[in-house]
Amino acid sequence: MGDDFEGREIAIIDLLDRALDKGVFLWGELTLSIADVDLVYVGLKALICSVDTADKMRNAAWYQLVERQRELEA
């Protein structure tokens, strides 16, 4: 993916369009501590995509679940 944009100018809207089309998963953790005592923990998990992409992901996951169930029953 790094070579895809090399030497080209990319508009923010193009990046946003690609991110929404493919989907982006953000995951992060932050812990604030003083003297080895954890005071604040913040966790973030977010999937950012278009409704159409989310629907495709849901359908693909459902199909895999059904296929796995059929294999277990056989």
Backbone hydrogen bonds, N-H to C=O, Kabsch-Sander energy under -0.5 kcal/mol:
donor,donor_aa,acceptor,acceptor_aa,energy
4,D,1,M,-0.7
5,F,1,M,-0.6
6,E,3,D,-0.7
8,R,5,F,-1.7
10,I,8,R,-0.5
14,D,11,A,-0.5
15,L,11,A,-1.8
16,L,12,I,-2.6
17,D,13,I,-2.5
18,R,14,D,-2.3
19,A,15,L,-2.5
20,L,16,L,-2.5
21,D,17,D,-2.0
22,K,18,R,-2.5
23,G,19,A,-2.8
24,V,48,I,-2.3
26,L,24,V,-0.6
26,L,46,A,-3.2
28,G,44,L,-2.3
30,L,42,V,-2.5
32,L,40,V,-2.8
33,S,31,T,-0.5
34,I,37,V,-1.9
37,V,34,I,-1.2
38,D,36,D,-0.6
39,L,32,L,-3.1
40,V,32,L,-1.8
42,V,30,L,-2.9
44,L,28,G,-2.8
46,A,26,L,-2.6
48,I,24,V,-3.3
48,I,46,A,-0.5
49,C,47,L,-0.6
50,S,20,L,-2.2
54,A,50,S,-2.4
55,D,51,V,-2.3
56,K,52,D,-2.1
57,M,53,T,-2.4
58,R,54,A,-2.5
59,N,55,D,-2.5
60,A,56,K,-2.3
61,A,57,M,-2.4
62,W,58,R,-2.4
63,Y,59,N,-2.4
64,Q,60,A,-2.2
65,L,61,A,-2.1
66,V,62,W,-2.4
67,E,63,Y,-2.5
68,R,64,Q,-2.3
69,Q,65,L,-2.1
70,R,66,V,-2.2
71,E,67,E,-2.1
72,L,68,R,-1.9
73,E,69,Q,-1.8
74,A,70,R,-1.3
